[in-house]
């Protein structure tokens, strides 16, 4: 029942991952517009980091007005961002004398707009689902997020099938961006008509009426002075109180180090693969576009599968604690382990992926293990995060709190992306792409260290939250 109700609307989010297919665009932008690695990293970073600056505001819009307004705004941002990008690439290709720095700056702005469209879309779908199916919050968020995980795979297939030259494999970037502008606008306008969040004060069930009756009988003894429907969860605190919680900052630092690394890899996995020789997999990944496309598909599949598997698993072994008057904190099923365990597993997997890059990778074919580890880590953390946030800080301001805490990946993505870009630029011959392990080896040594630091943070949170998440 839950899956059927979710699928009708959440299928629209297959079109929301346009910023995640940037590795498909990068080879063409290098070839035709002669953009440098720092310029490419800035554009990719704008798309990734553009999701976060307004996330708390978007969350507050969801909590107060529902998902429809955000879906409508997403339609505007996506269409404008991808439409303007298509125009820019088309004009720049026709005018090769145009300084590539100016082109890169404008594309950076447009992809930042697409990033904002992504968070508007993401919050609309995710919190429409989680606030509708509160007893299975992580399943609802996992199914919804899995569509976002599938989006790069779906869009990369569409790009390769309908917008690429079959003989050369080269992507027609202008036509593909125009397709994204039109399709994302139509899809999000349609979703704005159907997304809803049920009211918590209307149509009470029989069990709710029974609880209300008991509450009314005991209201004098409790001296509440308010109706049962107005009883607030003691975890429903202000944003300022959230920021005063030291545990919030520990979780934020964890996300800086884990999601920042993941998004840096997702933005640059194409150029990482291109820096290596093709090896024995020459027939599969010898061309730049094919190498980038393969990694995008692997990332998308692993990201999606992790969300689909982690969501149900977390809900059944670590159900979210809800607050009920007279009952206090309770769960609908037996609580077996803390959700922090999932965060620890994600940090361990990312550390293993970075260690593989440092000690194991030799050819392009070897990079697939990095893509698998990154996809699983990214999907697992984002799937568990709404449940962790709800268990610790309540559901009333869930979207706002989730939005505030997702500022941390914005910091992490910015930091790690420029670490990667500066190291690559230092080892790149003038006017040529960097080749060899030297391009990124130092970056992954650093990421390996911060992944272990994030794992240590989860041990601290587990000791503090083991009975509450």
C-alpha positions as a LaTeX table, in Angstrom:
\begin{tabular}{lrrr}
\hline
Residue & $x$ (\AA) & $y$ (\AA) & $z$ (\AA) \\
\hline
Unk1 & 0.00 & 0.00 & 0.00 \\
Unk2 & 2.73 & 2.44 & 1.01 \\
Unk3 & 4.81 & 1.65 & $-2.08$ \\
Unk4 & 1.82 & 2.01 & $-4.44$ \\
Unk5 & 0.87 & 5.40 & $-3.04$ \\
Unk6 & 4.44 & 6.66 & $-3.23$ \\
Unk7 & 5.22 & 5.47 & $-6.74$ \\
Unk8 & 2.59 & 7.57 & $-8.53$ \\
Unk9 & 4.18 & 10.88 & $-7.60$ \\
Unk10 & 7.78 & 10.00 & $-6.78$ \\
Unk11 & 8.44 & 8.67 & $-10.30$ \\
Unk12 & 8.63 & 12.35 & $-11.27$ \\
Unk13 & 11.88 & 12.69 & $-9.33$ \\
Unk14 & 13.62 & 10.61 & $-12.01$ \\
Unk15 & 14.01 & 13.94 & $-13.81$ \\
Unk16 & 15.47 & 15.80 & $-10.81$ \\
Unk17 & 19.10 & 14.63 & $-10.96$ \\
Unk18 & 20.37 & 16.75 & $-13.82$ \\
Unk19 & 23.29 & 18.16 & $-11.83$ \\
Unk20 & 24.57 & 14.63 & $-11.14$ \\
Unk21 & 25.18 & 13.87 & $-14.83$ \\
Unk22 & 27.80 & 16.59 & $-15.09$ \\
Unk23 & 30.56 & 13.96 & $-15.65$ \\
Unk24 & 28.82 & 13.22 & $-18.96$ \\
Unk25 & 29.09 & 16.87 & $-19.96$ \\
Unk26 & 32.67 & 17.41 & $-18.81$ \\
Unk27 & 34.52 & 15.69 & $-21.71$ \\
Unk28 & 32.57 & 17.73 & $-24.28$ \\
Unk29 & 33.14 & 20.97 & $-22.35$ \\
Unk30 & 36.88 & 20.23 & $-22.28$ \\
Unk31 & 37.00 & 19.41 & $-25.98$ \\
Unk32 & 34.78 & 22.14 & $-27.40$ \\
Unk33 & 35.05 & 25.00 & $-24.88$ \\
Unk34 & 38.61 & 24.28 & $-23.67$ \\
Unk35 & 37.64 & 24.64 & $-20.01$ \\
Unk36 & 40.29 & 23.85 & $-17.39$ \\
Unk37 & 39.93 & 21.47 & $-14.45$ \\
Unk38 & 39.47 & 24.28 & $-11.87$ \\
Unk39 & 36.76 & 25.77 & $-14.11$ \\
Unk40 & 35.03 & 22.39 & $-14.47$ \\
Unk41 & 35.27 & 21.83 & $-10.73$ \\
Unk42 & 33.72 & 25.25 & $-10.08$ \\
Unk43 & 30.76 & 24.45 & $-12.34$ \\
Unk44 & 30.24 & 21.00 & $-10.81$ \\
Unk45 & 30.66 & 22.41 & $-7.32$ \\
Unk46 & 28.07 & 25.11 & $-8.01$ \\
Unk47 & 25.56 & 22.42 & $-8.92$ \\
Unk48 & 26.32 & 20.33 & $-5.84$ \\
Unk49 & 26.74 & 23.18 & $-3.37$ \\
Unk50 & 23.81 & 25.12 & $-4.82$ \\
Unk51 & 21.54 & 22.59 & $-3.14$ \\
Unk52 & 22.42 & 23.78 & 0.34 \\
Unk53 & 22.51 & 27.58 & 0.96 \\
Unk54 & 18.70 & 27.86 & 1.07 \\
Unk55 & 17.91 & 24.39 & 2.41 \\
Unk56 & 16.67 & 25.57 & 5.82 \\
Unk57 & 14.42 & 28.15 & 4.13 \\
Unk58 & 13.08 & 25.48 & 1.77 \\
Unk59 & 12.52 & 23.20 & 4.79 \\
Unk60 & 10.57 & 25.91 & 6.58 \\
Unk61 & 8.43 & 26.43 & 3.46 \\
Unk62 & 7.65 & 22.70 & 3.46 \\
Unk63 & 6.79 & 22.67 & 7.19 \\
Unk64 & 4.53 & 25.70 & 6.89 \\
Unk65 & 2.99 & 25.61 & 3.39 \\
Unk66 & 3.46 & 22.06 & 2.16 \\
Unk67 & 5.36 & 20.69 & $-0.86$ \\
Unk68 & 3.39 & 22.18 & $-3.76$ \\
Unk69 & 4.91 & 25.65 & $-3.69$ \\
Unk70 & 8.44 & 24.21 & $-3.63$ \\
Unk71 & 7.72 & 21.91 & $-6.57$ \\
Unk72 & 6.44 & 24.90 & $-8.55$ \\
Unk73 & 9.59 & 26.88 & $-7.74$ \\
Unk74 & 11.71 & 23.86 & $-8.75$ \\
Unk75 & 10.08 & 23.88 & $-12.19$ \\
Unk76 & 11.09 & 27.52 & $-12.68$ \\
Unk77 & 14.67 & 27.05 & $-11.47$ \\
Unk78 & 15.33 & 23.89 & $-13.48$ \\
Unk79 & 13.93 & 25.26 & $-16.73$ \\
Unk80 & 15.82 & 28.54 & $-16.39$ \\
Unk81 & 19.11 & 26.91 & $-15.38$ \\
Unk82 & 19.26 & 24.23 & $-18.06$ \\
Unk83 & 17.77 & 26.46 & $-20.75$ \\
Unk84 & 20.33 & 29.20 & $-20.16$ \\
Unk85 & 23.14 & 26.61 & $-20.02$ \\
Unk86 & 22.05 & 25.21 & $-23.40$ \\
Unk87 & 22.06 & 28.72 & $-24.87$ \\
Unk88 & 25.49 & 29.46 & $-23.41$ \\
Unk89 & 27.07 & 26.28 & $-24.78$ \\
Unk90 & 25.50 & 26.83 & $-28.20$ \\
Unk91 & 26.73 & 30.44 & $-28.45$ \\
Unk92 & 30.18 & 29.59 & $-27.11$ \\
Unk93 & 30.64 & 26.77 & $-29.63$ \\
Unk94 & 29.73 & 29.15 & $-32.43$ \\
Unk95 & 32.04 & 31.88 & $-31.12$ \\
Unk96 & 35.26 & 30.10 & $-30.29$ \\
Unk97 & 36.97 & 33.46 & $-29.69$ \\
Unk98 & 34.82 & 34.08 & $-26.59$ \\
Unk99 & 37.03 & 33.91 & $-23.43$ \\
Unk100 & 36.42 & 30.61 & $-21.73$ \\
Unk101 & 36.66 & 32.27 & $-18.29$ \\
Unk102 & 33.48 & 34.26 & $-18.99$ \\
Unk103 & 31.70 & 31.13 & $-20.24$ \\
Unk104 & 32.75 & 29.19 & $-17.15$ \\
Unk105 & 31.50 & 31.94 & $-14.84$ \\
Unk106 & 28.05 & 31.98 & $-16.44$ \\
Unk107 & 27.78 & 28.19 & $-16.45$ \\
Unk108 & 28.72 & 28.24 & $-12.77$ \\
Unk109 & 25.80 & 30.57 & $-12.03$ \\
Unk110 & 23.38 & 28.44 & $-14.07$ \\
Unk111 & 24.40 & 25.21 & $-12.35$ \\
Unk112 & 24.01 & 26.91 & $-8.97$ \\
Unk113 & 20.43 & 27.66 & $-10.03$ \\
Unk114 & 20.00 & 23.99 & $-10.97$ \\
Unk115 & 21.33 & 23.06 & $-7.52$ \\
Unk116 & 18.65 & 25.23 & $-5.91$ \\
Unk117 & 16.06 & 23.55 & $-8.13$ \\
Unk118 & 17.34 & 20.19 & $-6.92$ \\
Unk119 & 16.85 & 20.95 & $-3.23$ \\
Unk120 & 13.38 & 22.37 & $-3.92$ \\
Unk121 & 12.46 & 19.18 & $-5.77$ \\
Unk122 & 14.16 & 16.89 & $-3.24$ \\
Unk123 & 12.45 & 18.40 & $-0.20$ \\
Unk124 & 9.06 & 18.44 & $-1.95$ \\
Unk125 & 9.10 & 14.71 & $-2.62$ \\
Unk126 & 10.94 & 13.49 & 0.47 \\
Unk127 & 8.93 & 15.38 & 3.07 \\
Unk128 & 5.63 & 14.80 & 1.31 \\
Unk129 & 6.42 & 11.10 & 1.79 \\
Unk130 & 7.88 & 11.16 & 5.31 \\
Unk131 & 5.14 & 13.34 & 6.79 \\
Unk132 & 2.48 & 11.14 & 5.19 \\
Unk133 & 3.89 & 7.77 & 6.32 \\
Unk134 & 5.28 & 8.64 & 9.75 \\
Unk135 & 5.25 & 5.04 & 11.05 \\
Unk136 & 7.55 & 3.98 & 8.21 \\
Unk137 & 9.48 & 7.19 & 7.84 \\
Unk138 & 12.76 & 5.72 & 6.59 \\
Unk139 & 11.04 & 3.40 & 4.09 \\
Unk140 & 9.12 & 6.38 & 2.73 \\
Unk141 & 12.24 & 8.52 & 2.49 \\
Unk142 & 14.27 & 5.61 & 1.11 \\
Unk143 & 11.82 & 4.88 & $-1.72$ \\
Unk144 & 11.56 & 8.55 & $-2.58$ \\
Unk145 & 15.31 & 9.11 & $-2.43$ \\
Unk146 & 15.90 & 6.01 & $-4.54$ \\
Unk147 & 14.20 & 7.78 & $-7.42$ \\
Unk148 & 16.74 & 10.56 & $-7.06$ \\
Unk149 & 19.42 & 7.90 & $-6.99$ \\
Unk150 & 18.05 & 6.42 & $-10.22$ \\
Unk151 & 17.80 & 9.81 & $-11.87$ \\
Unk152 & 21.45 & 10.03 & $-13.08$ \\
Unk153 & 21.19 & 6.50 & $-14.49$ \\
Unk154 & 17.95 & 7.31 & $-16.27$ \\
Unk155 & 19.18 & 10.64 & $-17.61$ \\
Unk156 & 22.54 & 9.22 & $-18.70$ \\
Unk157 & 20.68 & 6.49 & $-20.62$ \\
Unk158 & 18.48 & 9.11 & $-22.28$ \\
Unk159 & 21.54 & 11.20 & $-23.13$ \\
Unk160 & 23.44 & 8.26 & $-24.59$ \\
Unk161 & 20.44 & 6.85 & $-26.45$ \\
Unk162 & 18.91 & 9.99 & $-27.95$ \\
Unk163 & 21.49 & 12.80 & $-27.75$ \\
Unk164 & 24.79 & 11.13 & $-28.69$ \\
Unk165 & 26.47 & 10.47 & $-32.01$ \\
Unk166 & 26.29 & 6.68 & $-32.42$ \\
Unk167 & 29.54 & 6.52 & $-34.38$ \\
Unk168 & 31.71 & 8.61 & $-32.03$ \\
Unk169 & 29.79 & 8.39 & $-28.77$ \\
Unk170 & 30.06 & 12.18 & $-28.40$ \\
Unk171 & 27.20 & 13.83 & $-26.47$ \\
Unk172 & 25.31 & 16.74 & $-28.04$ \\
Unk173 & 25.44 & 18.91 & $-24.94$ \\
Unk174 & 23.19 & 21.70 & $-26.25$ \\
Unk175 & 20.30 & 19.42 & $-27.23$ \\
Unk176 & 20.62 & 17.39 & $-24.03$ \\
Unk177 & 20.51 & 20.49 & $-21.82$ \\
Unk178 & 17.49 & 21.75 & $-23.77$ \\
Unk179 & 15.76 & 18.42 & $-23.15$ \\
Unk180 & 16.45 & 18.78 & $-19.40$ \\
Unk181 & 15.05 & 22.33 & $-19.40$ \\
Unk182 & 11.75 & 21.25 & $-20.98$ \\
Unk183 & 11.24 & 17.91 & $-19.21$ \\
Unk184 & 12.08 & 19.11 & $-15.69$ \\
Unk185 & 9.77 & 22.09 & $-16.04$ \\
Unk186 & 6.81 & 19.99 & $-17.18$ \\
Unk187 & 7.35 & 17.25 & $-14.58$ \\
Unk188 & 7.62 & 19.60 & $-11.61$ \\
Unk189 & 4.64 & 21.67 & $-12.67$ \\
Unk190 & 2.63 & 18.43 & $-12.80$ \\
Unk191 & 3.88 & 17.31 & $-9.38$ \\
Unk192 & 2.90 & 20.68 & $-7.91$ \\
Unk193 & $-0.71$ & 19.72 & $-8.66$ \\
Unk194 & $-0.67$ & 16.36 & $-6.85$ \\
Unk195 & 1.72 & 16.57 & $-3.87$ \\
Unk196 & 0.05 & 16.78 & $-0.46$ \\
Unk197 & 0.80 & 16.39 & 3.24 \\
Unk198 & $-2.13$ & 15.23 & 5.43 \\
Unk199 & $-3.19$ & 17.50 & 8.27 \\
Unk200 & $-2.44$ & 16.24 & 11.74 \\
Unk201 & $-5.59$ & 17.84 & 13.14 \\
Unk202 & $-8.25$ & 16.52 & 10.76 \\
Unk203 & $-10.08$ & 13.21 & 10.36 \\
Unk204 & $-8.78$ & 11.54 & 13.53 \\
Unk205 & $-8.78$ & 7.76 & 13.54 \\
Unk206 & $-10.59$ & 5.70 & 16.14 \\
Unk207 & $-7.34$ & 5.18 & 18.03 \\
Unk208 & $-6.80$ & 8.93 & 18.07 \\
Unk209 & $-10.32$ & 9.52 & 19.40 \\
Unk210 & $-9.72$ & 6.99 & 22.14 \\
Unk211 & $-6.48$ & 8.72 & 23.12 \\
Unk212 & $-8.29$ & 12.07 & 23.09 \\
Unk213 & $-10.96$ & 10.67 & 25.44 \\
Unk214 & $-8.36$ & 9.45 & 27.90 \\
Unk215 & $-6.54$ & 12.75 & 27.64 \\
Unk216 & $-9.71$ & 14.76 & 28.35 \\
Unk217 & $-10.40$ & 12.66 & 31.46 \\
Unk218 & $-6.92$ & 13.32 & 32.81 \\
Unk219 & $-6.44$ & 16.86 & 31.58 \\
Unk220 & $-7.18$ & 18.40 & 35.00 \\
Unk221 & $-4.63$ & 16.19 & 36.67 \\
Unk222 & $-2.06$ & 17.01 & 34.03 \\
Unk223 & $-2.92$ & 20.70 & 34.19 \\
Unk224 & $-2.08$ & 21.18 & 30.52 \\
Unk225 & $-4.53$ & 23.96 & 29.83 \\
Unk226 & $-4.69$ & 23.06 & 26.13 \\
Unk227 & $-6.38$ & 20.60 & 23.81 \\
Unk228 & $-4.71$ & 17.27 & 23.05 \\
Unk229 & $-4.10$ & 18.26 & 19.46 \\
Unk230 & $-2.06$ & 21.23 & 20.64 \\
Unk231 & 0.18 & 19.15 & 22.86 \\
Unk232 & 3.69 & 19.64 & 21.59 \\
Unk233 & 6.55 & 17.18 & 21.41 \\
Unk234 & 9.19 & 18.34 & 23.93 \\
Unk235 & 11.75 & 17.89 & 21.15 \\
Unk236 & 10.07 & 20.60 & 19.03 \\
Unk237 & 12.56 & 23.35 & 19.80 \\
Unk238 & 13.61 & 26.53 & 18.05 \\
Unk239 & 16.40 & 26.71 & 15.53 \\
Unk240 & 18.55 & 28.55 & 18.08 \\
Unk241 & 18.18 & 25.70 & 20.59 \\
Unk242 & 19.11 & 23.23 & 17.86 \\
Unk243 & 22.32 & 25.16 & 17.22 \\
Unk244 & 23.13 & 25.09 & 20.94 \\
Unk245 & 23.09 & 21.28 & 20.95 \\
Unk246 & 26.67 & 19.98 & 20.84 \\
Unk247 & 25.45 & 16.72 & 19.31 \\
Unk248 & 24.12 & 18.68 & 16.35 \\
Unk249 & 27.62 & 19.97 & 15.65 \\
Unk250 & 29.12 & 16.50 & 15.92 \\
Unk251 & 26.61 & 15.18 & 13.38 \\
Unk252 & 27.27 & 18.20 & 11.15 \\
Unk253 & 31.03 & 17.59 & 11.24 \\
Unk254 & 30.44 & 13.94 & 10.33 \\
Unk255 & 28.44 & 15.05 & 7.29 \\
Unk256 & 31.11 & 17.56 & 6.27 \\
Unk257 & 33.68 & 14.78 & 6.11 \\
Unk258 & 31.51 & 12.00 & 4.62 \\
Unk259 & 29.08 & 13.71 & 2.25 \\
Unk260 & 31.67 & 16.32 & 1.24 \\
Unk261 & 34.00 & 13.56 & 0.04 \\
Unk262 & 31.13 & 11.70 & $-1.68$ \\
Unk263 & 29.97 & 14.74 & $-3.63$ \\
Unk264 & 33.53 & 15.65 & $-4.61$ \\
Unk265 & 33.93 & 12.15 & $-6.05$ \\
Unk266 & 30.53 & 12.24 & $-7.78$ \\
Unk267 & 31.44 & 15.53 & $-9.47$ \\
Unk268 & 34.91 & 14.43 & $-10.60$ \\
Unk269 & 34.77 & 10.66 & $-11.11$ \\
Unk270 & 34.82 & 11.19 & $-14.87$ \\
Unk271 & 38.12 & 13.06 & $-14.84$ \\
Unk272 & 39.53 & 10.61 & $-12.26$ \\
Unk273 & 38.80 & 7.74 & $-14.65$ \\
Unk274 & 40.19 & 9.67 & $-17.63$ \\
Unk275 & 43.49 & 10.23 & $-15.85$ \\
Unk276 & 44.19 & 6.48 & $-15.87$ \\
Unk277 & 45.09 & 4.14 & $-18.75$ \\
Unk278 & 42.30 & 1.99 & $-20.13$ \\
Unk279 & 44.13 & $-1.27$ & $-19.38$ \\
Unk280 & 42.42 & $-4.56$ & $-20.24$ \\
Unk281 & 39.02 & $-2.87$ & $-20.34$ \\
Unk282 & 39.95 & $-1.01$ & $-23.52$ \\
Unk283 & 36.85 & $-2.08$ & $-25.43$ \\
Unk284 & 34.54 & $-0.92$ & $-22.66$ \\
Unk285 & 35.95 & 2.38 & $-21.47$ \\
Unk286 & 38.48 & 3.54 & $-24.01$ \\
Unk287 & 36.59 & 6.73 & $-24.89$ \\
Unk288 & 36.24 & 9.61 & $-22.47$ \\
Unk289 & 32.46 & 9.83 & $-22.69$ \\
Unk290 & 32.10 & 6.08 & $-22.20$ \\
Unk291 & 34.40 & 6.09 & $-19.16$ \\
Unk292 & 32.45 & 8.92 & $-17.55$ \\
Unk293 & 29.08 & 7.38 & $-18.45$ \\
Unk294 & 30.06 & 4.02 & $-16.95$ \\
Unk295 & 30.99 & 5.59 & $-13.60$ \\
Unk296 & 27.79 & 7.69 & $-13.50$ \\
Unk297 & 25.71 & 4.55 & $-14.07$ \\
Unk298 & 27.56 & 2.58 & $-11.38$ \\
Unk299 & 27.17 & 5.45 & $-8.90$ \\
Unk300 & 23.47 & 5.75 & $-9.68$ \\
Unk301 & 22.74 & 2.02 & $-9.33$ \\
Unk302 & 24.66 & 1.61 & $-6.07$ \\
Unk303 & 23.13 & 4.81 & $-4.67$ \\
Unk304 & 19.63 & 3.59 & $-5.52$ \\
Unk305 & 20.07 & 0.06 & $-4.19$ \\
Unk306 & 21.50 & 1.31 & $-0.90$ \\
Unk307 & 18.47 & 3.56 & $-0.37$ \\
Unk308 & 16.02 & 0.76 & $-1.17$ \\
Unk309 & 17.76 & $-1.69$ & 1.18 \\
Unk310 & 18.76 & 0.61 & 4.04 \\
Unk311 & 15.33 & 2.27 & 4.31 \\
Unk312 & 13.29 & $-0.87$ & 5.19 \\
Unk313 & 16.13 & $-2.32$ & 7.27 \\
Unk314 & 16.48 & 0.82 & 9.39 \\
Unk315 & 12.73 & 1.16 & 9.92 \\
Unk316 & 12.28 & $-2.40$ & 11.14 \\
Unk317 & 15.32 & $-2.74$ & 13.38 \\
Unk318 & 15.56 & 0.93 & 14.46 \\
Unk319 & 12.04 & 2.45 & 14.29 \\
Unk320 & 11.75 & 6.19 & 14.87 \\
Unk321 & 10.76 & 7.26 & 18.37 \\
Unk322 & 7.50 & 9.23 & 18.36 \\
Unk323 & 5.98 & 11.26 & 21.18 \\
Unk324 & 2.45 & 10.69 & 22.47 \\
Unk325 & 0.75 & 12.46 & 25.36 \\
Unk326 & 0.51 & 10.18 & 28.46 \\
Unk327 & 2.69 & 7.59 & 26.77 \\
Unk328 & 5.84 & 9.61 & 26.17 \\
Unk329 & 8.38 & 8.28 & 23.69 \\
Unk330 & 7.47 & 5.03 & 21.99 \\
Unk331 & 7.96 & 3.05 & 18.77 \\
Unk332 & 5.55 & 0.91 & 16.77 \\
Unk333 & 8.04 & $-2.00$ & 16.67 \\
Unk334 & 10.85 & $-3.30$ & 18.85 \\
Unk335 & 13.95 & $-1.12$ & 18.73 \\
Unk336 & 17.03 & $-3.33$ & 18.32 \\
Unk337 & 20.02 & $-1.15$ & 17.43 \\
Unk338 & 20.84 & 2.53 & 17.09 \\
Unk339 & 20.62 & 4.16 & 13.66 \\
Unk340 & 24.09 & 5.53 & 14.32 \\
Unk341 & 25.35 & 2.07 & 13.37 \\
Unk342 & 24.35 & 2.83 & 9.78 \\
Unk343 & 26.38 & 6.03 & 9.90 \\
Unk344 & 29.37 & 4.08 & 11.22 \\
Unk345 & 29.04 & 1.55 & 8.40 \\
Unk346 & 28.92 & 4.35 & 5.81 \\
Unk347 & 32.10 & 5.93 & 7.19 \\
Unk348 & 33.87 & 2.57 & 7.18 \\
Unk349 & 32.86 & 1.89 & 3.57 \\
Unk350 & 34.05 & 5.31 & 2.41 \\
Unk351 & 37.38 & 4.77 & 4.17 \\
Unk352 & 37.73 & 1.43 & 2.37 \\
Unk353 & 36.93 & 3.10 & $-0.98$ \\
Unk354 & 39.58 & 5.78 & $-0.42$ \\
Unk355 & 42.10 & 3.12 & 0.62 \\
Unk356 & 41.37 & 1.28 & $-2.63$ \\
Unk357 & 42.19 & 4.41 & $-4.62$ \\
Unk358 & 45.44 & 4.89 & $-2.71$ \\
Unk359 & 46.69 & 1.30 & $-2.73$ \\
Unk360 & 44.78 & $-0.63$ & $-5.40$ \\
Unk361 & 43.75 & 1.33 & $-8.50$ \\
Unk362 & 45.87 & 1.00 & $-11.63$ \\
Unk363 & 43.50 & 1.36 & $-14.63$ \\
Unk364 & 40.14 & 2.94 & $-15.48$ \\
Unk365 & 38.49 & $-0.42$ & $-15.00$ \\
Unk366 & 39.48 & $-0.39$ & $-11.31$ \\
Unk367 & 37.59 & 2.85 & $-10.55$ \\
Unk368 & 34.23 & 1.06 & $-10.44$ \\
Unk369 & 34.87 & 0.00 & $-6.83$ \\
Unk370 & 35.22 & 3.66 & $-5.86$ \\
Unk371 & 31.91 & 4.42 & $-7.57$ \\
Unk372 & 30.15 & 1.54 & $-5.79$ \\
Unk373 & 31.49 & 2.52 & $-2.37$ \\
Unk374 & 30.67 & 6.21 & $-2.88$ \\
Unk375 & 27.15 & 5.48 & $-4.13$ \\
Unk376 & 26.33 & 3.17 & $-1.22$ \\
Unk377 & 27.78 & 5.58 & 1.35 \\
Unk378 & 25.94 & 8.59 & $-0.07$ \\
Unk379 & 22.62 & 6.77 & $-0.34$ \\
Unk380 & 22.81 & 5.19 & 3.12 \\
Unk381 & 23.63 & 8.43 & 4.95 \\
Unk382 & 20.89 & 10.45 & 3.29 \\
Unk383 & 18.35 & 7.65 & 3.80 \\
Unk384 & 19.02 & 7.32 & 7.52 \\
Unk385 & 19.42 & 11.05 & 8.20 \\
Unk386 & 15.68 & 12.02 & 8.30 \\
Unk387 & 15.04 & 9.22 & 10.81 \\
Unk388 & 17.96 & 10.27 & 12.99 \\
Unk389 & 16.83 & 13.89 & 12.85 \\
Unk390 & 13.24 & 12.97 & 13.67 \\
Unk391 & 14.19 & 10.69 & 16.59 \\
Unk392 & 16.42 & 13.29 & 18.22 \\
Unk393 & 14.66 & 16.58 & 17.42 \\
Unk394 & 11.03 & 15.61 & 16.57 \\
Unk395 & 8.86 & 15.66 & 13.43 \\
Unk396 & 7.12 & 19.04 & 13.63 \\
Unk397 & 10.17 & 20.93 & 12.36 \\
Unk398 & 11.73 & 17.95 & 10.59 \\
Unk399 & 12.18 & 19.66 & 7.21 \\
Unk400 & 13.63 & 22.80 & 8.83 \\
Unk401 & 16.06 & 20.80 & 10.99 \\
Unk402 & 17.03 & 18.60 & 8.06 \\
Unk403 & 17.63 & 21.73 & 5.98 \\
Unk404 & 19.84 & 23.29 & 8.64 \\
Unk405 & 21.96 & 20.18 & 9.05 \\
Unk406 & 22.44 & 19.87 & 5.30 \\
Unk407 & 24.45 & 23.08 & 5.35 \\
Unk408 & 27.32 & 20.86 & 6.43 \\
Unk409 & 27.61 & 19.00 & 3.08 \\
Unk410 & 27.71 & 22.45 & 1.44 \\
Unk411 & 30.84 & 23.24 & 3.45 \\
Unk412 & 32.30 & 19.79 & 2.86 \\
Unk413 & 31.63 & 19.71 & $-0.87$ \\
Unk414 & 33.19 & 23.15 & $-1.35$ \\
Unk415 & 36.26 & 22.26 & 0.69 \\
Unk416 & 36.99 & 18.84 & $-0.80$ \\
Unk417 & 36.22 & 19.91 & $-4.38$ \\
Unk418 & 38.80 & 22.68 & $-4.26$ \\
Unk419 & 41.34 & 20.43 & $-2.56$ \\
Unk420 & 40.92 & 18.05 & $-5.49$ \\
Unk421 & 40.98 & 20.80 & $-8.13$ \\
Unk422 & 44.08 & 22.53 & $-6.77$ \\
Unk423 & 46.04 & 19.29 & $-6.52$ \\
Unk424 & 45.08 & 18.35 & $-10.09$ \\
Unk425 & 45.98 & 21.83 & $-11.36$ \\
Unk426 & 49.40 & 21.64 & $-9.70$ \\
Unk427 & 50.24 & 18.44 & $-11.57$ \\
Unk428 & 48.68 & 19.38 & $-14.94$ \\
Unk429 & 50.95 & 20.40 & $-17.85$ \\
Unk430 & 49.98 & 23.77 & $-19.27$ \\
Unk431 & 47.03 & 23.42 & $-21.64$ \\
Unk432 & 46.75 & 19.65 & $-21.07$ \\
Unk433 & 44.73 & 17.36 & $-18.82$ \\
Unk434 & 46.51 & 15.75 & $-15.90$ \\
Unk435 & 47.43 & 12.09 & $-16.37$ \\
Unk436 & 48.28 & 9.41 & $-13.82$ \\
Unk437 & 47.71 & 8.61 & $-10.16$ \\
Unk438 & 49.64 & 11.70 & $-9.13$ \\
Unk439 & 46.61 & 13.79 & $-10.11$ \\
Unk440 & 44.49 & 12.63 & $-7.17$ \\
Unk441 & 46.54 & 10.32 & $-4.93$ \\
Unk442 & 47.20 & 13.01 & $-2.30$ \\
Unk443 & 43.49 & 13.89 & $-2.24$ \\
Unk444 & 42.50 & 10.33 & $-1.38$ \\
Unk445 & 45.16 & 10.03 & 1.31 \\
Unk446 & 43.56 & 13.07 & 2.92 \\
Unk447 & 40.03 & 11.72 & 2.46 \\
Unk448 & 41.07 & 8.42 & 4.02 \\
Unk449 & 42.19 & 10.25 & 7.15 \\
Unk450 & 39.00 & 12.32 & 7.46 \\
Unk451 & 36.86 & 9.21 & 6.92 \\
Unk452 & 38.48 & 7.61 & 9.97 \\
Unk453 & 37.84 & 10.83 & 11.91 \\
Unk454 & 34.15 & 10.64 & 10.93 \\
Unk455 & 34.06 & 7.03 & 12.12 \\
Unk456 & 35.36 & 8.18 & 15.51 \\
Unk457 & 32.56 & 10.77 & 15.69 \\
Unk458 & 29.92 & 8.05 & 15.21 \\
Unk459 & 31.38 & 6.19 & 18.20 \\
Unk460 & 30.81 & 9.31 & 20.32 \\
Unk461 & 27.26 & 9.77 & 19.02 \\
Unk462 & 26.48 & 6.10 & 19.59 \\
Unk463 & 27.37 & 6.43 & 23.28 \\
Unk464 & 25.14 & 9.51 & 23.57 \\
Unk465 & 22.22 & 8.39 & 21.36 \\
Unk466 & 22.17 & 4.59 & 21.53 \\
Unk467 & 18.84 & 4.57 & 23.40 \\
Unk468 & 17.21 & 7.35 & 21.36 \\
Unk469 & 17.92 & 6.60 & 17.67 \\
\hline
\end{tabular}
